Amino acid sequence: MERVRFRSLDVFRGMAICLMIVVNTPGAGSEPWPVLDHADWFGFTAADIVFPSFLFAVGNAVAFGSAMTEGEFWRKTLRRTAIIAGLGILFHWFPFGHMADQGWVWKTWGEVRIPGVLQRIALCYCFGAIAARYLDVRGLLALSAALLLGYWALLLATAPPDLALTKLGNIGNAVDRFVFGVAHLYHRDYDFDPEGLPGTLPAIVNVIFGYLAGLYARRHGASRLVAVRYLGFGIALLLAALALNPFFPIGKKLWTSSFVLLTVGIDLVVLAGLVAWIDLGKHRFGVRFFEIFGRNPIFIYIFAIILDRAVSSIPVGGQSFWKWLGKDVMNSILPGPPGSLVCAIGFMLACWLMAWVLDRRNIVIKV
């Protein structure tokens, strides 16, 4: 099959990484607008679309990959999985310690969080790529249905009804505590880890649907048919998510099956609009900005983590530089959520500058 390039898919990927950085780095000194903060449990905000959209974009990239022999496929897939997951764990460890009254105190392995965003990306990519290689479209749809229904059944069948879908009573929380230990989980939310193992199962479906969307575009080209089909399937999935919501509520932290349907539906509707605007309408407004972000999405996300840790470790007036900038500078000029958002946008633009430098030099860093 001939390899083609869809600018709309590149822009979609860039939009995902752009919004991900903005959501992850609000300025200190005030809470962000609720729409830019994740729902506490069930519910949905604009922030909740970011991670599943990135997984959807990962699936798109798999669909446009080069043909590989059996050995090449397994070496590349397992190598990429190990690197991305390893970097995720490493960055939870970084900066490896902190200054205290007695001097530098090293952060031990027992304090390091093992699950995480990069780790979930790695696992979803791995299983999604394997499924895409060995299953046809019907097989992928059947697998997706099995994962979504199976996850729902797993949660409901393994805990009392009043605990099955709660933060600390669901089976996923018990599995993560057993496999990793509480010390290696996320500690800011009652030791519940939103990127744990069981919740990764339905997240694989986001990658699979991203692959199917990319495969469809690759087979049919940038056409009105593709845009219309994306829109139709997207709306159908949105309606299915809303219909399922009373029985299996939409929630990112538990990564419920209804959440998968909702986010894939949104992604398809957005992608339909991008295909119509960019590939069919030939409009160029804003395209280049997001394309630059989309050329090195994993690297830019990693760069954002490093930059965030770096500015948060620079001391200024008894606090970190990032807190000083947000609380003492920006919050005094623009108090409340607007100041928090301006800080986040400034941080995102700093990351974009790195992406621009790589683009200018035609450097694509493949993890």
C-alpha positions as CSV (number, residue, x, y, z in Angstrom):
1,M,0.0,0.0,0.0
2,E,1.4,3.4,-1.0
3,R,2.4,5.6,1.9
4,V,0.6,8.9,1.9
5,R,0.8,11.9,4.2
6,F,-2.2,13.6,5.7
7,R,-1.5,17.0,7.1
8,S,-4.7,16.7,9.1
9,L,-3.3,13.7,11.1
10,D,-0.1,15.6,11.7
11,V,-2.0,18.6,13.0
12,F,-4.2,16.4,15.2
13,R,-1.1,14.9,16.8
14,G,0.3,18.3,17.3
15,M,-2.9,19.6,18.9
16,A,-2.9,16.7,21.3
17,I,0.6,17.3,22.5
18,C,0.0,21.1,22.7
19,L,-3.1,20.7,24.9
20,M,-1.4,18.0,27.0
21,I,1.4,20.4,27.9
22,V,-1.0,23.2,28.7
23,V,-3.1,21.0,31.0
24,N,0.0,19.5,32.8
25,T,1.7,22.8,33.6
26,P,-0.7,25.3,35.1
27,G,0.8,28.3,36.8
28,A,1.1,28.3,40.6
29,G,-0.8,30.7,42.8
30,S,-4.3,29.8,41.7
31,E,-6.4,26.9,40.5
32,P,-6.9,26.6,36.8
33,W,-10.3,26.8,35.2
34,P,-12.3,23.6,36.0
35,V,-12.5,22.8,32.3
36,L,-8.7,22.6,32.2
37,D,-8.5,20.4,35.2
38,H,-9.3,16.7,35.2
39,A,-12.6,15.5,36.6
40,D,-12.2,14.3,40.2
41,W,-13.8,10.9,39.4
42,F,-16.8,10.6,37.1
43,G,-17.6,13.4,34.7
44,F,-15.7,14.9,31.8
45,T,-13.7,18.1,31.1
46,A,-11.6,19.4,28.2
47,A,-8.5,18.2,30.1
48,D,-9.7,14.6,30.0
49,I,-9.6,14.4,26.2
50,V,-5.9,15.0,26.0
51,F,-4.4,11.6,27.0
52,P,-6.8,9.4,25.0
53,S,-6.3,11.7,22.0
54,F,-2.6,11.1,22.2
55,L,-3.2,7.4,22.3
56,F,-5.5,7.7,19.3
57,A,-2.7,9.6,17.5
58,V,-0.3,6.7,18.4
59,G,-2.6,4.4,16.5
60,N,-2.7,6.7,13.5
61,A,1.1,6.6,13.4
62,V,1.0,2.8,13.4
63,A,-1.3,2.8,10.4
64,F,1.2,4.9,8.4
65,G,4.2,2.9,9.4
66,S,6.5,1.1,6.9
67,A,6.2,-2.5,6.0
68,M,8.5,-4.7,8.1
69,T,9.6,-8.3,8.3
70,E,8.5,-10.4,11.3
71,G,11.8,-10.0,13.0
72,E,12.0,-6.2,12.3
73,F,8.5,-5.7,13.7
74,W,9.2,-7.5,17.0
75,R,12.6,-5.9,17.5
76,K,11.2,-2.4,16.8
77,T,8.0,-2.8,18.8
78,L,9.6,-4.3,21.9
79,R,12.5,-1.9,21.7
80,R,10.2,1.2,21.5
81,T,8.0,-0.2,24.3
82,A,11.0,-0.7,26.6
83,I,12.5,2.7,25.9
84,I,9.2,4.6,26.4
85,A,8.3,2.7,29.6
86,G,11.9,3.0,30.9
87,L,11.9,6.7,30.3
88,G,8.6,7.1,32.1
89,I,10.0,5.4,35.2
90,L,13.2,7.3,35.0
91,F,11.4,10.6,34.9
92,H,9.4,9.7,38.0
93,W,12.8,9.2,39.7
94,F,14.3,12.4,38.3
95,P,15.8,14.6,39.7
96,F,16.9,11.7,41.9
97,G,16.9,13.7,45.2
98,H,16.5,17.0,46.9
99,M,18.4,19.4,49.1
100,A,17.8,19.2,52.8
101,D,19.3,20.8,55.9
102,Q,21.8,18.0,56.1
103,G,22.7,18.3,52.4
104,W,21.7,16.3,49.3
105,V,19.2,13.5,50.0
106,W,19.0,10.8,47.3
107,K,15.6,9.5,46.2
108,T,15.6,5.7,46.7
109,W,14.0,3.2,44.3
110,G,11.4,2.5,47.0
111,E,10.0,6.0,46.5
112,V,9.7,5.8,42.7
113,R,6.3,5.6,41.0
114,I,6.2,2.8,38.5
115,P,2.9,3.4,36.5
116,G,2.6,6.6,34.6
117,V,1.6,8.3,31.4
118,L,4.6,7.2,29.3
119,Q,4.3,3.7,30.7
120,R,0.7,3.5,29.6
121,I,1.6,4.8,26.2
122,A,4.2,2.2,25.9
123,L,1.9,-0.7,26.8
124,C,-1.0,0.5,24.7
125,Y,1.3,1.0,21.7
126,C,2.8,-2.5,22.2
127,F,-0.5,-4.4,22.4
128,G,-2.1,-2.1,19.8
129,A,0.7,-2.6,17.3
130,I,0.7,-6.4,17.8
131,A,-3.1,-6.5,17.4
132,A,-2.9,-4.4,14.2
133,R,-0.3,-6.7,12.7
134,Y,-2.1,-10.0,13.2
135,L,-5.8,-9.1,13.1
136,D,-8.0,-7.8,10.3
137,V,-10.5,-5.0,10.8
138,R,-13.2,-7.4,12.0
139,G,-10.8,-9.0,14.4
140,L,-9.7,-5.6,15.8
141,L,-13.4,-4.5,16.3
142,A,-14.1,-7.8,18.1
143,L,-11.0,-7.4,20.3
144,S,-12.1,-3.8,21.1
145,A,-15.5,-5.0,22.1
146,A,-14.0,-7.8,24.2
147,L,-11.7,-5.4,26.0
148,L,-14.5,-2.8,26.7
149,L,-17.1,-5.3,27.8
150,G,-14.5,-7.5,29.6
151,Y,-13.2,-4.5,31.6
152,W,-16.8,-3.5,32.6
153,A,-17.5,-7.1,33.7
154,L,-14.2,-7.4,35.6
155,L,-15.0,-4.3,37.6
156,L,-18.6,-5.2,38.4
157,A,-17.9,-8.9,39.2
158,T,-14.9,-8.5,41.5
159,A,-16.3,-6.1,44.1
160,P,-19.6,-5.4,45.9
161,P,-21.9,-3.1,43.9
162,D,-21.4,-0.1,46.2
163,L,-17.5,-0.4,45.9
164,A,-17.0,-1.7,42.3
165,L,-16.7,1.7,40.7
166,T,-15.2,3.7,43.6
167,K,-11.7,5.1,43.7
168,L,-10.4,2.7,46.4
169,G,-12.8,-0.2,46.1
170,N,-12.4,-1.1,42.5
171,I,-10.4,-4.2,41.5
172,G,-7.9,-2.1,39.5
173,N,-6.8,-0.4,42.7
174,A,-6.3,-3.8,44.4
175,V,-4.3,-5.2,41.5
176,D,-2.0,-2.2,41.4
177,R,-1.4,-2.4,45.1
178,F,-0.6,-6.1,44.9
179,V,1.6,-5.9,41.8
180,F,3.5,-2.6,42.5
181,G,3.0,-1.9,46.2
182,V,1.5,1.3,47.6
183,A,5.0,2.9,47.7
184,H,5.3,2.8,43.9
185,L,1.8,4.3,43.2
186,Y,0.6,7.9,42.7
187,H,0.3,9.5,46.1
188,R,-1.6,12.6,45.5
189,D,-5.0,10.9,45.1
190,Y,-5.4,8.6,48.1
191,D,-2.7,6.3,46.6
192,F,-5.0,5.5,43.7
193,D,-3.0,5.4,40.5
194,P,-4.9,6.6,37.4
195,E,-2.4,4.9,35.1
196,G,-2.5,1.5,36.7
197,L,-2.5,-1.9,34.9
198,P,-6.2,-2.9,34.6
199,G,-7.2,0.6,33.3
200,T,-4.7,0.1,30.5
201,L,-6.8,-2.7,29.0
202,P,-9.6,-0.4,27.7
203,A,-7.0,2.3,26.8
204,I,-5.6,-0.1,24.2
205,V,-8.9,0.4,22.4
206,N,-8.1,4.1,21.9
207,V,-4.9,3.0,20.0
208,I,-6.8,0.4,18.0
209,F,-9.5,2.9,16.9
210,G,-6.7,5.4,16.0
211,Y,-5.1,2.7,13.9
212,L,-8.4,1.9,12.2
213,A,-9.0,5.6,11.4
214,G,-5.6,6.0,10.0
215,L,-5.9,2.7,8.0
216,Y,-9.2,4.0,6.5
217,A,-7.7,7.3,5.5
218,R,-4.7,5.5,4.0
219,R,-6.9,3.3,1.9
220,H,-9.4,6.0,0.7
221,G,-7.2,9.1,0.5
222,A,-8.1,12.6,1.6
223,S,-11.7,12.6,0.4
224,R,-15.1,13.8,1.3
225,L,-16.1,10.2,2.0
226,V,-13.4,9.9,4.7
227,A,-14.5,13.2,6.4
228,V,-18.2,12.1,6.3
229,R,-17.5,8.6,7.6
230,Y,-15.3,10.0,10.5
231,L,-18.1,12.4,11.4
232,G,-20.8,9.7,11.2
233,F,-18.9,7.1,13.3
234,G,-17.8,9.8,15.7
235,I,-21.4,10.9,16.4
236,A,-22.5,7.3,16.7
237,L,-19.8,6.6,19.4
238,L,-20.7,9.8,21.2
239,L,-24.4,8.7,21.4
240,A,-23.3,5.2,22.5
241,A,-21.2,6.7,25.3
242,L,-24.0,8.8,26.5
243,A,-26.4,5.8,26.4
244,L,-23.9,3.7,28.4
245,N,-23.1,6.5,30.9
246,P,-26.0,5.7,33.4
247,F,-24.8,2.1,33.7
248,F,-21.0,2.6,33.4
249,P,-20.3,6.3,34.0
250,I,-17.8,8.3,32.0
251,G,-14.5,8.7,33.9
252,K,-10.9,9.2,32.9
253,K,-9.3,8.0,36.1
254,L,-11.0,4.7,36.0
255,W,-10.8,4.8,32.1
256,T,-14.3,3.4,31.8
257,S,-15.6,1.9,28.6
258,S,-18.0,4.8,28.1
259,F,-15.0,7.1,28.5
260,V,-13.3,5.3,25.6
261,L,-16.4,5.6,23.4
262,L,-16.8,9.3,24.2
263,T,-13.1,10.2,23.6
264,V,-12.8,8.2,20.3
265,G,-16.1,9.8,19.2
266,I,-14.7,13.3,19.9
267,D,-11.4,12.4,18.1
268,L,-13.2,11.3,15.0
269,V,-15.4,14.4,14.9
270,V,-12.4,16.6,15.3
271,L,-10.5,14.7,12.7
272,A,-13.4,15.0,10.3
273,G,-13.2,18.7,10.7
274,L,-9.5,18.8,10.2
275,V,-9.7,16.7,7.0
276,A,-12.4,19.0,5.7
277,W,-10.5,22.2,6.7
278,I,-6.9,21.1,5.7
279,D,-6.9,18.3,3.2
280,L,-10.0,19.2,1.3
281,G,-10.4,23.0,1.9
282,K,-6.6,23.5,1.6
283,H,-6.7,26.1,4.5
284,R,-3.4,26.8,6.2
285,F,-4.3,29.0,9.2
286,G,-2.7,27.5,12.3
287,V,-1.6,24.4,10.4
288,R,2.2,24.9,10.6
289,F,2.2,25.7,14.3
290,F,0.7,22.3,15.2
291,E,2.6,20.4,12.5
292,I,5.8,21.5,14.1
293,F,4.6,20.1,17.5
294,G,3.4,16.9,15.8
295,R,6.7,15.9,14.2
296,N,8.4,14.9,17.5
297,P,5.5,14.4,19.9
298,I,7.1,11.8,22.3
299,F,10.3,13.7,22.4
300,I,8.6,17.0,23.1
301,Y,6.5,15.5,25.8
302,I,9.7,14.2,27.4
303,F,11.3,17.6,27.0
304,A,8.3,19.2,28.7
305,I,8.8,16.8,31.7
306,I,12.5,17.7,31.9
307,L,11.9,21.4,31.6
308,D,9.1,21.3,34.2
309,R,11.4,19.5,36.7
310,A,14.3,21.9,35.9
311,V,12.3,25.1,36.5
312,S,10.7,23.6,39.6
313,S,14.2,22.8,41.1
314,I,15.7,26.3,40.6
315,P,15.4,28.1,44.0
316,V,14.1,31.7,44.1
317,G,13.2,33.4,47.3
318,G,12.7,30.2,49.3
319,Q,10.6,28.6,46.6
320,S,11.0,27.1,43.1
321,F,11.3,29.4,40.1
322,W,8.1,28.1,38.7
323,K,6.1,28.8,41.9
324,W,7.7,32.2,42.1
325,L,6.8,33.0,38.5
326,G,3.2,31.9,39.0
327,K,2.5,33.2,42.5
328,D,4.6,36.3,42.9
329,V,4.8,37.5,39.3
330,M,1.9,36.3,37.2
331,N,-0.7,36.1,39.9
332,S,0.0,39.7,40.9
333,I,-0.4,40.9,37.3
334,L,-3.3,38.6,36.3
335,P,-4.9,37.0,39.3
336,G,-6.8,33.7,39.3
337,P,-7.3,31.2,36.5
338,P,-6.2,33.6,33.7
339,G,-2.8,34.0,35.2
340,S,-2.5,30.2,35.6
341,L,-3.4,29.7,31.9
342,V,-0.9,32.4,30.7
343,C,1.9,30.6,32.6
344,A,0.8,27.3,31.0
345,I,0.7,28.8,27.5
346,G,4.1,30.4,28.0
347,F,5.5,27.0,29.1
348,M,3.9,25.3,26.1
349,L,5.5,28.0,23.7
350,A,8.9,27.3,25.3
351,C,8.4,23.6,24.3
352,W,7.2,24.6,20.9
353,L,10.4,26.6,20.4
354,M,12.4,23.4,20.9
355,A,10.1,21.6,18.4
356,W,10.7,24.5,16.0
357,V,14.5,24.2,16.3
358,L,14.2,20.5,15.5
359,D,11.9,21.2,12.6
360,R,14.2,23.8,11.1
361,R,17.0,21.3,11.2
362,N,14.8,18.6,9.8
363,I,15.4,16.4,12.9
364,V,12.9,13.7,13.7
365,I,13.7,11.9,16.9
366,K,12.2,8.4,16.8
367,V,12.0,6.8,20.2
